[in-house]
Amino acid sequence: MRETLLKILEPAIKALNYELVELEFHGGVLRIYIDRPEGVTLDDCQKVSQQMSALLDVEDPIPGAYTLEVSSPGLDRPLRKLMDFRQRMGQRVRIELLLPINGRRRFTGTLRGVEADEVLIEVDDTLMRLPFTQIGKARLVPEF
């Protein structure tokens, strides 16, 4: 269902001049996280919510009742695409892999870049190469 929702929503959100950062569907709630360079306001969320609600009513990809929520990605922004990793070099990230590498699935460190299909992250002074296709979840780690 996730891929179907992405195919429906991503182009429509882009047409409104926003970026679809992430979407989640759990327990009857569809959460859409949007962003744009100048940030996202409550009015932006309302605008996207109204447009996506109408689109989802027409496309009807979700059987039964659900609640639609639209918000900004927050300080711990999810990273979903290789471009997301490229744009945030030098920032702290938390990455969870689908399968362990050397017995380890979770990594927190500084994002050092992207080479081919690998994400480079510095963890405890060691540069790790994580295959992008094995990344299950990745988020920025807010620093205060």
C-alpha positions in Angstrom: 0.0 0.0 0.0 2.9 2.4 0.8 4.2 2.4 -2.8 0.7 3.0 -4.2 0.2 5.9 -1.8 3.6 7.4 -2.8 2.8 7.1 -6.5 -0.5 8.9 -6.0 0.6 11.6 -3.5 4.2 12.5 -4.4 3.4 14.1 -7.8 0.4 15.9 -6.4 2.3 17.3 -3.5 5.2 18.3 -5.8 2.7 20.1 -8.0 1.7 22.2 -5.0 5.5 23.1 -4.6 6.1 21.0 -1.5 8.3 18.0 -0.9 6.8 14.8 0.3 9.3 13.9 3.0 7.6 10.8 4.3 4.3 9.1 4.8 3.1 6.6 7.4 -0.1 4.5 7.6 -0.7 2.9 11.0 -3.9 2.1 12.9 -6.2 3.9 10.5 -4.2 7.1 10.4 -2.4 8.3 7.3 0.4 10.8 8.2 2.0 12.9 5.5 5.1 14.9 6.2 5.8 17.8 3.9 8.5 20.4 3.6 9.7 23.3 1.5 12.9 25.5 1.7 11.2 28.3 3.7 9.6 25.8 6.1 6.0 24.7 6.6 3.2 26.6 8.3 -0.2 25.5 9.6 -1.8 27.0 6.5 0.5 24.9 4.3 -0.6 21.8 6.1 -4.2 22.7 5.8 -3.9 23.4 2.1 -2.1 20.1 1.4 -4.6 18.2 3.6 -7.6 19.6 1.6 -6.0 18.8 -1.7 -4.8 15.3 -0.8 -8.1 14.5 0.9 -9.9 15.2 -2.4 -7.4 13.3 -4.4 -7.6 10.3 -2.1 -11.4 10.3 -2.3 -11.2 10.1 -6.1 -8.3 7.5 -6.2 -9.7 5.5 -3.1 -6.5 3.5 -2.4 -7.4 2.9 1.3 -10.3 0.6 2.0 -12.5 1.7 4.9 -12.3 4.8 7.1 -9.0 6.5 8.0 -7.8 9.9 9.4 -5.5 12.1 7.3 -2.9 14.2 9.1 -0.4 16.5 7.4 2.5 18.1 9.2 6.1 19.3 8.9 8.8 16.6 9.3 10.2 18.2 12.6 13.7 18.4 13.8 14.3 14.7 13.5 13.4 14.7 9.8 13.2 11.3 8.1 15.7 10.7 5.3 14.1 8.6 2.5 16.0 9.3 -0.7 19.7 9.3 -1.6 19.2 13.1 -2.3 18.1 13.5 1.3 21.5 12.1 2.5 23.4 14.2 0.0 21.8 17.4 1.1 22.5 16.8 4.8 26.2 16.0 4.8 27.9 16.9 8.1 24.7 16.4 10.1 24.1 13.8 12.8 21.9 10.9 11.7 20.5 7.7 13.1 20.2 4.8 10.7 18.5 1.5 11.1 19.3 -1.3 8.6 17.0 -4.1 7.5 19.7 -6.6 8.0 22.8 -6.4 10.3 26.3 -5.6 9.1 28.9 -7.2 11.3 26.1 -8.0 13.8 24.9 -4.4 14.0 21.7 -2.8 12.7 21.7 0.6 14.3 24.2 3.4 13.7 24.3 7.0 15.0 27.0 9.3 13.7 27.9 12.1 11.3 26.8 11.8 7.7 29.8 12.1 5.5 28.3 11.6 2.0 27.0 9.3 -0.6 29.1 7.2 -3.0 27.3 5.2 -5.6 24.5 3.4 -3.7 26.2 3.6 -0.3 25.7 6.1 2.5 28.8 7.1 4.4 28.5 7.7 8.1 31.2 8.3 10.6 30.6 6.4 13.8 33.1 6.7 16.7 35.9 7.8 14.3 35.2 5.0 11.9 33.8 5.5 8.4 31.0 3.1 7.7 29.6 2.3 4.3 26.0 1.4 4.5 24.1 0.1 1.4 21.2 2.4 0.7 19.0 -0.6 -0.3 19.5 -2.0 3.2 18.4 1.2 5.1 15.0 0.6 6.8 14.8 3.9 8.6 17.0 7.0 8.8 16.4 10.3 10.7 18.3 13.4 11.5 19.4 13.6 15.2 18.6 17.1 16.5 21.5 18.9 18.2 20.7 21.5 20.8 
